Amino acid sequence: MREEIYRRKKGVVHRKILDEYILVDTREGEVLTLNEVGGEIWDLIDGRRSVAEIIRMLVEQYEVSEEDAEGDVEEFLTQLLEAGLIERVK
């Protein structure tokens, strides 16, 4: 999964309100709330960065181990994929 690249699907709008990100899937009418780290990952899912790059950026920003960041990022991406909010580019 580390070399894969994902992008946000069209029809999902997001807003940052204080320390939370609100995602609205306009196709399904679902609303999700993300914490600060989830919001940061969401911002990094841009269709250009690989999962490995996202992990590396989080390790630098939050001073967590690469192993912890990798597990968290992969779990979060899996949830977003299952919810139909992101898609694989490569």
MOPAC internal coordinates of N, CA, C and O (Angstrom, degrees):
PM7 1SCF
backbone

  N    0.0000 0     0.00 0     0.00 0    0    0    0
  C    1.4536 1     0.00 0     0.00 0    1    0    0
  C    1.5316 1   110.94 1     0.00 0    2    1    0
  O    1.2310 1   119.35 1   158.59 1    3    2    1
  N    1.2979 1   118.84 1   -21.41 1    3    2    1
  C    1.4698 1   121.67 1  -172.57 1    5    3    2
  C    1.5302 1   113.20 1   -61.92 1    6    5    3
  O    1.2310 1   119.58 1   148.75 1    7    6    5
  N    1.3186 1   118.41 1   -31.25 1    7    6    5
  C    1.4655 1   120.14 1  -177.97 1    9    7    6
  C    1.5201 1   112.78 1   -93.38 1   10    9    7
  O    1.2310 1   120.11 1   176.04 1   11   10    9
  N    1.3140 1   117.39 1    -3.96 1   11   10    9
  C    1.4551 1   120.76 1   179.63 1   13   11   10
  C    1.5278 1   110.72 1   -72.43 1   14   13   11
  O    1.2310 1   121.33 1   -26.13 1   15   14   13
  N    1.3193 1   115.06 1   153.87 1   15   14   13
  C    1.4638 1   122.55 1   179.09 1   17   15   14
  C    1.5225 1   107.40 1  -124.56 1   18   17   15
  O    1.2310 1   120.98 1   -44.32 1   19   18   17
  N    1.3285 1   115.74 1   135.68 1   19   18   17
  C    1.4596 1   121.51 1  -179.73 1   21   19   18
  C    1.5185 1   110.23 1  -123.80 1   22   21   19
  O    1.2310 1   121.49 1   -20.93 1   23   22   21
  N    1.3283 1   114.76 1   159.07 1   23   22   21
  C    1.4617 1   120.68 1   173.32 1   25   23   22
  C    1.5201 1   108.54 1  -136.78 1   26   25   23
  O    1.2310 1   121.76 1   -23.03 1   27   26   25
  N    1.3197 1   114.24 1   156.97 1   27   26   25
  C    1.4611 1   120.50 1   177.22 1   29   27   26
  C    1.5237 1   108.46 1   -73.97 1   30   29   27
  O    1.2310 1   120.79 1   -38.87 1   31   30   29
  N    1.3156 1   116.10 1   141.13 1   31   30   29
  C    1.4576 1   119.68 1   179.03 1   33   31   30
  C    1.5184 1   110.28 1   -77.08 1   34   33   31
  O    1.2310 1   121.47 1   -30.32 1   35   34   33
  N    1.3143 1   114.80 1   149.68 1   35   34   33
  C    1.4582 1   119.84 1   175.10 1   37   35   34
  C    1.5236 1   108.23 1   -66.00 1   38   37   35
  O    1.2310 1   121.46 1   -31.85 1   39   38   37
  N    1.3011 1   114.81 1   148.15 1   39   38   37
  C    1.4553 1   118.96 1  -179.53 1   41   39   38
  C    1.5136 1   113.31 1    94.45 1   42   41   39
  O    1.2310 1   120.24 1   179.29 1   43   42   41
  N    1.3373 1   117.15 1    -0.71 1   43   42   41
  C    1.4592 1   121.17 1   175.80 1   45   43   42
  C    1.5239 1   107.07 1  -109.80 1   46   45   43
  O    1.2310 1   120.67 1   -65.10 1   47   46   45
  N    1.3068 1   116.32 1   114.90 1   47   46   45
  C    1.4603 1   120.40 1   178.56 1   49   47   46
  C    1.5216 1   108.66 1  -104.81 1   50   49   47
  O    1.2310 1   121.03 1   -27.35 1   51   50   49
  N    1.3036 1   115.63 1   152.65 1   51   50   49
  C    1.4657 1   119.33 1  -178.86 1   53   51   50
  C    1.5195 1   110.41 1  -140.87 1   54   53   51
  O    1.2310 1   122.09 1   -29.90 1   55   54   53
  N    1.3007 1   113.60 1   150.10 1   55   54   53
  C    1.4584 1   121.86 1   176.87 1   57   55   54
  C    1.5150 1   108.86 1  -141.16 1   58   57   55
  O    1.2310 1   121.20 1   -36.03 1   59   58   57
  N    1.3214 1   115.32 1   143.97 1   59   58   57
  C    1.4579 1   120.28 1   174.45 1   61   59   58
  C    1.5227 1   107.37 1   -99.52 1   62   61   59
  O    1.2310 1   121.18 1   -55.89 1   63   62   61
  N    1.3129 1   115.34 1   124.11 1   63   62   61
  C    1.4546 1   121.84 1   177.81 1   65   63   62
  C    1.5199 1   106.98 1  -125.85 1   66   65   63
  O    1.2310 1   121.08 1   -69.54 1   67   66   65
  N    1.3350 1   115.54 1   110.46 1   67   66   65
  C    1.4614 1   122.76 1  -173.82 1   69   67   66
  C    1.5170 1   108.93 1    57.13 1   70   69   67
  O    1.2310 1   119.03 1    61.29 1   71   70   69
  N    1.3309 1   119.46 1  -118.71 1   71   70   69
  C    1.4611 1   121.49 1  -177.79 1   73   71   70
  C    1.5255 1   113.06 1  -101.72 1   74   73   71
  O    1.2310 1   120.21 1  -168.57 1   75   74   73
  N    1.3279 1   117.20 1    11.43 1   75   74   73
  C    1.4568 1   120.74 1  -178.31 1   77   75   74
  C    1.5233 1   110.99 1  -119.21 1   78   77   75
  O    1.2310 1   121.67 1   -30.09 1   79   78   77
  N    1.3094 1   114.40 1   149.91 1   79   78   77
  C    1.4474 1   121.17 1   173.39 1   81   79   78
  C    1.5222 1   107.20 1  -107.83 1   82   81   79
  O    1.2310 1   121.16 1   -44.69 1   83   82   81
  N    1.3106 1   115.39 1   135.31 1   83   82   81
  C    1.4533 1   121.27 1   177.00 1   85   83   82
  C    1.5198 1   107.35 1  -110.69 1   86   85   83
  O    1.2310 1   120.28 1   -56.71 1   87   86   85
  N    1.3345 1   117.07 1   123.29 1   87   86   85
  C    1.4591 1   122.29 1   176.35 1   89   87   86
  C    1.5141 1   107.95 1  -107.71 1   90   89   87
  O    1.2310 1   120.58 1   -45.75 1   91   90   89
  N    1.3172 1   116.50 1   134.25 1   91   90   89
  C    1.4567 1   121.24 1   176.97 1   93   91   90
  C    1.5209 1   107.76 1  -124.84 1   94   93   91
  O    1.2310 1   121.22 1   -61.37 1   95   94   93
  N    1.3222 1   115.27 1   118.63 1   95   94   93
  C    1.4567 1   121.32 1   175.50 1   97   95   94
  C    1.5193 1   106.43 1   -86.88 1   98   97   95
  O    1.2310 1   120.44 1   -79.39 1   99   98   97
  N    1.3233 1   116.76 1   100.61 1   99   98   97
  C    1.4613 1   120.79 1  -175.09 1  101   99   98
  C    1.5206 1   112.39 1   -67.93 1  102  101   99
  O    1.2310 1   119.95 1   161.37 1  103  102  101
  N    1.3189 1   117.69 1   -18.63 1  103  102  101
  C    1.4645 1   120.98 1   178.89 1  105  103  102
  C    1.5112 1   110.93 1   -76.65 1  106  105  103
  O    1.2310 1   120.77 1   140.51 1  107  106  105
  N    1.3313 1   116.13 1   -39.49 1  107  106  105
  C    1.4643 1   121.66 1  -175.48 1  109  107  106
  C    1.5234 1   113.20 1  -105.28 1  110  109  107
  O    1.2310 1   120.47 1   166.48 1  111  110  109
  N    1.3243 1   116.70 1   -13.52 1  111  110  109
  C    1.4519 1   120.38 1  -179.35 1  113  111  110
  C    1.5178 1   113.93 1    76.42 1  114  113  111
  O    1.2310 1   120.36 1  -163.68 1  115  114  113
  N    1.3195 1   116.91 1    16.32 1  115  114  113
  C    1.4580 1   121.03 1  -179.19 1  117  115  114
  C    1.5289 1   110.43 1   -89.70 1  118  117  115
  O    1.2310 1   121.25 1   -32.42 1  119  118  117
  N    1.3277 1   115.22 1   147.58 1  119  118  117
  C    1.4568 1   122.22 1   178.38 1  121  119  118
  C    1.5162 1   108.32 1  -122.68 1  122  121  119
  O    1.2310 1   120.65 1   -48.33 1  123  122  121
  N    1.3221 1   116.37 1   131.67 1  123  122  121
  C    1.4618 1   121.69 1   177.35 1  125  123  122
  C    1.5135 1   109.08 1  -125.51 1  126  125  123
  O    1.2310 1   120.98 1   -33.44 1  127  126  125
  N    1.3142 1   115.73 1   146.56 1  127  126  125
  C    1.4582 1   121.86 1   177.01 1  129  127  126
  C    1.5229 1   108.31 1  -114.79 1  130  129  127
  O    1.2310 1   120.58 1   -48.73 1  131  130  129
  N    1.3297 1   116.50 1   131.27 1  131  130  129
  C    1.4644 1   122.07 1   179.34 1  133  131  130
  C    1.5185 1   109.58 1  -114.72 1  134  133  131
  O    1.2310 1   121.09 1   -32.98 1  135  134  133
  N    1.3338 1   115.52 1   147.02 1  135  134  133
  C    1.4586 1   119.02 1   173.20 1  137  135  134
  C    1.5296 1   109.14 1   -78.77 1  138  137  135
  O    1.2310 1   120.26 1     3.18 1  139  138  137
  N    1.3015 1   117.11 1  -176.82 1  139  138  137
  C    1.4626 1   121.73 1  -175.88 1  141  139  138
  C    1.5301 1   112.42 1   -58.47 1  142  141  139
  O    1.2310 1   120.10 1   134.89 1  143  142  141
  N    1.3226 1   117.41 1   -45.11 1  143  142  141
  C    1.4672 1   120.67 1  -178.56 1  145  143  142
  C    1.5222 1   110.06 1   -67.93 1  146  145  143
  O    1.2310 1   120.26 1   136.68 1  147  146  145
  N    1.3290 1   117.10 1   -43.32 1  147  146  145
  C    1.4583 1   120.24 1   176.71 1  149  147  146
  C    1.5208 1   111.35 1   -59.28 1  150  149  147
  O    1.2310 1   120.81 1   139.44 1  151  150  149
  N    1.3260 1   116.05 1   -40.56 1  151  150  149
  C    1.4587 1   120.66 1   177.54 1  153  151  150
  C    1.5191 1   112.18 1   -64.90 1  154  153  151
  O    1.2310 1   120.99 1   141.72 1  155  154  153
  N    1.3153 1   115.71 1   -38.28 1  155  154  153
  C    1.4685 1   120.14 1   178.11 1  157  155  154
  C    1.5286 1   109.96 1   -64.07 1  158  157  155
  O    1.2310 1   120.43 1   135.28 1  159  158  157
  N    1.3270 1   116.78 1   -44.72 1  159  158  157
  C    1.4651 1   120.05 1   177.87 1  161  159  158
  C    1.5226 1   109.36 1   -62.29 1  162  161  159
  O    1.2310 1   120.27 1   135.89 1  163  162  161
  N    1.3301 1   117.10 1   -44.11 1  163  162  161
  C    1.4708 1   121.08 1   178.94 1  165  163  162
  C    1.5295 1   110.58 1   -55.42 1  166  165  163
  O    1.2310 1   120.42 1   135.42 1  167  166  165
  N    1.3295 1   116.81 1   -44.58 1  167  166  165
  C    1.4666 1   120.71 1   179.43 1  169  167  166
  C    1.5301 1   112.02 1   -63.25 1  170  169  167
  O    1.2310 1   120.47 1   148.16 1  171  170  169
  N    1.3215 1   116.71 1   -31.84 1  171  170  169
  C    1.4690 1   121.12 1  -177.34 1  173  171  170
  C    1.5268 1   113.10 1   -80.89 1  174  173  171
  O    1.2310 1   120.06 1   164.97 1  175  174  173
  N    1.3153 1   117.49 1   -15.03 1  175  174  173
  C    1.4658 1   121.55 1   177.83 1  177  175  174
  C    1.5303 1   106.83 1   -80.51 1  178  177  175
  O    1.2310 1   121.05 1   -86.59 1  179  178  177
  N    1.3207 1   115.60 1    93.41 1  179  178  177
  C    1.4593 1   120.07 1  -171.32 1  181  179  178
  C    1.5226 1   114.44 1  -125.49 1  182  181  179
  O    1.2310 1   120.20 1  -174.28 1  183  182  181
  N    1.3231 1   117.23 1     5.72 1  183  182  181
  C    1.4555 1   119.88 1  -179.47 1  185  183  182
  C    1.5099 1   114.03 1    82.47 1  186  185  183
  O    1.2310 1   120.38 1  -177.86 1  187  186  185
  N    1.3346 1   116.88 1     2.14 1  187  186  185
  C    1.4699 1   121.58 1   179.34 1  189  187  186
  C    1.5214 1   112.27 1  -122.11 1  190  189  187
  O    1.2310 1   120.33 1   143.93 1  191  190  189
  N    1.3308 1   116.98 1   -36.07 1  191  190  189
  C    1.4650 1   121.19 1  -176.12 1  193  191  190
  C    1.5258 1   110.83 1   -85.68 1  194  193  191
  O    1.2310 1   121.27 1   -41.83 1  195  194  193
  N    1.3208 1   115.17 1   138.17 1  195  194  193
  C    1.4638 1   119.42 1   174.92 1  197  195  194
  C    1.5256 1   108.97 1   -79.22 1  198  197  195
  O    1.2310 1   121.04 1   -15.46 1  199  198  197
  N    1.3107 1   115.61 1   164.54 1  199  198  197
  C    1.4632 1   120.63 1   176.72 1  201  199  198
  C    1.5284 1   109.28 1   -58.81 1  202  201  199
  O    1.2310 1   120.15 1   140.71 1  203  202  201
  N    1.3324 1   117.33 1   -39.29 1  203  202  201
  C    1.4702 1   121.03 1   179.21 1  205  203  202
  C    1.5284 1   111.13 1   -60.46 1  206  205  203
  O    1.2310 1   119.98 1   140.44 1  207  206  205
  N    1.3279 1   117.64 1   -39.56 1  207  206  205
  C    1.4662 1   120.57 1   178.58 1  209  207  206
  C    1.5271 1   111.03 1   -66.67 1  210  209  207
  O    1.2310 1   120.54 1   139.15 1  211  210  209
  N    1.3218 1   116.57 1   -40.85 1  211  210  209
  C    1.4624 1   120.89 1   178.24 1  213  211  210
  C    1.5195 1   110.01 1   -61.65 1  214  213  211
  O    1.2310 1   120.51 1   135.24 1  215  214  213
  N    1.3196 1   116.63 1   -44.76 1  215  214  213
  C    1.4647 1   121.26 1   178.80 1  217  215  214
  C    1.5275 1   110.03 1   -60.29 1  218  217  215
  O    1.2310 1   120.50 1   133.03 1  219  218  217
  N    1.3097 1   116.64 1   -46.97 1  219  218  217
  C    1.4748 1   121.65 1  -178.85 1  221  219  218
  C    1.5361 1   110.62 1   -59.88 1  222  221  219
  O    1.2310 1   120.20 1   137.94 1  223  222  221
  N    1.3057 1   117.22 1   -42.06 1  223  222  221
  C    1.4681 1   120.66 1  -179.75 1  225  223  222
  C    1.5287 1   111.39 1   -65.90 1  226  225  223
  O    1.2310 1   120.16 1   141.44 1  227  226  225
  N    1.3310 1   117.31 1   -38.56 1  227  226  225
  C    1.4615 1   120.39 1   178.78 1  229  227  226
  C    1.5235 1   111.48 1   -69.04 1  230  229  227
  O    1.2310 1   120.32 1   141.98 1  231  230  229
  N    1.3266 1   116.99 1   -38.02 1  231  230  229
  C    1.4653 1   121.21 1   177.78 1  233  231  230
  C    1.5272 1   109.43 1   -59.55 1  234  233  231
  O    1.2310 1   120.64 1   135.80 1  235  234  233
  N    1.3264 1   116.37 1   -44.20 1  235  234  233
  C    1.4610 1   120.51 1  -179.77 1  237  235  234
  C    1.5281 1   111.92 1   -67.90 1  238  237  235
  O    1.2310 1   120.37 1   137.17 1  239  238  237
  N    1.3186 1   116.90 1   -42.83 1  239  238  237
  C    1.4605 1   120.53 1  -174.85 1  241  239  238
  C    1.5211 1   113.14 1   -74.05 1  242  241  239
  O    1.2310 1   120.17 1   139.39 1  243  242  241
  N    1.3344 1   117.29 1   -40.61 1  243  242  241
  C    1.4604 1   120.35 1  -173.08 1  245  243  242
  C    1.5266 1   113.91 1  -106.23 1  246  245  243
  O    1.2310 1   120.35 1   179.82 1  247  246  245
  N    1.3262 1   116.95 1    -0.18 1  247  246  245
  C    1.4650 1   121.64 1   178.61 1  249  247  246
  C    1.5203 1   112.38 1    52.68 1  250  249  247
  O    1.2310 1   121.19 1  -129.56 1  251  250  249
  N    1.3355 1   115.33 1    50.44 1  251  250  249
  C    1.4575 1   121.97 1   174.96 1  253  251  250
  C    1.5193 1   107.55 1  -111.27 1  254  253  251
  O    1.2310 1   120.87 1   -15.52 1  255  254  253
  N    1.3196 1   115.95 1   164.48 1  255  254  253
  C    1.4618 1   118.94 1   178.78 1  257  255  254
  C    1.5223 1   109.45 1   -71.04 1  258  257  255
  O    1.2310 1   121.10 1   -27.03 1  259  258  257
  N    1.3079 1   115.51 1   152.97 1  259  258  257
  C    1.4666 1   120.18 1   178.60 1  261  259  258
  C    1.5225 1   110.24 1   -61.65 1  262  261  259
  O    1.2310 1   120.33 1   142.53 1  263  262  261
  N    1.3190 1   116.98 1   -37.47 1  263  262  261
  C    1.4611 1   121.24 1   179.71 1  265  263  262
  C    1.5333 1   111.38 1   -62.28 1  266  265  263
  O    1.2310 1   120.44 1   134.32 1  267  266  265
  N    1.3261 1   116.76 1   -45.68 1  267  266  265
  C    1.4690 1   120.68 1   178.45 1  269  267  266
  C    1.5226 1   111.21 1   -64.35 1  270  269  267
  O    1.2310 1   120.52 1   135.37 1  271  270  269
  N    1.3244 1   116.61 1   -44.63 1  271  270  269
  C    1.4629 1   120.66 1  -179.78 1  273  271  270
  C    1.5253 1   110.66 1   -62.79 1  274  273  271
  O    1.2310 1   120.72 1   137.51 1  275  274  273
  N    1.3167 1   116.23 1   -42.49 1  275  274  273
  C    1.4618 1   120.14 1  -179.43 1  277  275  274
  C    1.5311 1   110.91 1   -60.93 1  278  277  275
  O    1.2310 1   120.48 1   132.96 1  279  278  277
  N    1.3159 1   116.68 1   -47.04 1  279  278  277
  C    1.4635 1   120.20 1   179.41 1  281  279  278
  C    1.5176 1   111.97 1   -60.86 1  282  281  279
  O    1.2310 1   120.60 1   135.36 1  283  282  281
  N    1.3267 1   116.46 1   -44.64 1  283  282  281
  C    1.4668 1   120.97 1  -179.30 1  285  283  282
  C    1.5258 1   111.64 1   -65.83 1  286  285  283
  O    1.2310 1   120.14 1   135.63 1  287  286  285
  N    1.3245 1   117.34 1   -44.37 1  287  286  285
  C    1.4618 1   121.12 1  -178.81 1  289  287  286
  C    1.5209 1   110.25 1   -64.88 1  290  289  287
  O    1.2310 1   119.90 1   134.00 1  291  290  289
  N    1.3172 1   117.79 1   -46.00 1  291  290  289
  C    1.4570 1   120.22 1  -178.85 1  293  291  290
  C    1.5265 1   111.71 1   -64.07 1  294  293  291
  O    1.2310 1   120.28 1   140.65 1  295  294  293
  N    1.3170 1   117.07 1   -39.35 1  295  294  293
  C    1.4643 1   120.54 1   177.59 1  297  295  294
  C    1.5315 1   110.49 1   -64.66 1  298  297  295
  O    1.2310 1   120.40 1   136.07 1  299  298  297
  N    1.3119 1   116.84 1   -43.93 1  299  298  297
  C    1.4531 1   121.42 1  -179.35 1  301  299  298
  C    1.5279 1   110.95 1   -65.29 1  302  301  299
  O    1.2310 1   120.05 1   136.03 1  303  302  301
  N    1.3323 1   117.51 1   -43.97 1  303  302  301
  C    1.4596 1   120.78 1   178.51 1  305  303  302
  C    1.5240 1   111.12 1   -62.40 1  306  305  303
  O    1.2310 1   120.32 1   140.96 1  307  306  305
  N    1.3144 1   116.99 1   -39.04 1  307  306  305
  C    1.4629 1   120.75 1   177.41 1  309  307  306
  C    1.5191 1   110.49 1   -61.30 1  310  309  307
  O    1.2310 1   120.06 1   137.53 1  311  310  309
  N    1.3154 1   117.48 1   -42.47 1  311  310  309
  C    1.4651 1   121.15 1   178.05 1  313  311  310
  C    1.5190 1   111.12 1   -63.52 1  314  313  311
  O    1.2310 1   120.40 1   137.39 1  315  314  313
  N    1.3305 1   116.84 1   -42.61 1  315  314  313
  C    1.4657 1   120.43 1   179.04 1  317  315  314
  C    1.5253 1   111.15 1   -65.19 1  318  317  315
  O    1.2310 1   120.48 1   140.48 1  319  318  317
  N    1.3237 1   116.68 1   -39.52 1  319  318  317
  C    1.4652 1   120.53 1   177.53 1  321  319  318
  C    1.5284 1   110.94 1   -63.25 1  322  321  319
  O    1.2310 1   120.78 1   133.99 1  323  322  321
  N    1.3293 1   116.11 1   -46.01 1  323  322  321
  C    1.4658 1   120.63 1  -179.63 1  325  323  322
  C    1.5248 1   111.47 1   -63.58 1  326  325  323
  O    1.2310 1   120.48 1   147.81 1  327  326  325
  N    1.3338 1   116.68 1   -32.19 1  327  326  325
  C    1.4607 1   121.10 1   178.49 1  329  327  326
  C    1.5292 1   112.02 1   -80.82 1  330  329  327
  O    1.2310 1   120.22 1   173.21 1  331  330  329
  N    1.3408 1   117.18 1    -6.79 1  331  330  329
  C    1.4517 1   121.15 1   179.58 1  333  331  330
  C    1.5154 1   114.81 1    74.56 1  334  333  331
  O    1.2310 1   120.63 1  -154.24 1  335  334  333
  N    1.3481 1   116.39 1    25.76 1  335  334  333
  C    1.4638 1   120.83 1  -175.93 1  337  335  334
  C    1.5249 1   113.15 1   -95.53 1  338  337  335
  O    1.2310 1   120.63 1   160.06 1  339  338  337
  N    1.3311 1   116.40 1   -19.94 1  339  338  337
  C    1.4662 1   120.71 1   177.85 1  341  339  338
  C    1.5238 1   108.60 1  -133.02 1  342  341  339
  O    1.2310 1   121.59 1   -15.33 1  343  342  341
  N    1.3313 1   114.57 1   164.67 1  343  342  341
  C    1.4664 1   120.03 1   176.95 1  345  343  342
  C    1.5230 1   109.43 1  -140.52 1  346  345  343
  O    1.2310 1   121.80 1   -27.76 1  347  346  345
  N    1.3056 1   114.16 1   152.24 1  347  346  345
  C    1.4591 1   120.17 1   179.67 1  349  347  346
  C    1.5186 1   110.06 1   -77.19 1  350  349  347
  O    1.2310 1   121.11 1   -47.25 1  351  350  349
  N    1.3279 1   115.48 1   132.75 1  351  350  349
  C    1.4647 1   121.78 1   176.44 1  353  351  350
  C    1.5159 1   109.28 1   -95.46 1  354  353  351
  O    1.2310 1   121.44 1   135.89 1  355  354  353
  N    1.3201 1   114.85 1   -44.11 1  355  354  353
  C    1.4716 1   120.88 1  -176.85 1  357  355  354
  C    1.5071 1   109.15 1  -146.81 1  358  357  355
  O    1.2310 1   120.10 1   180.00 1  359  358  357

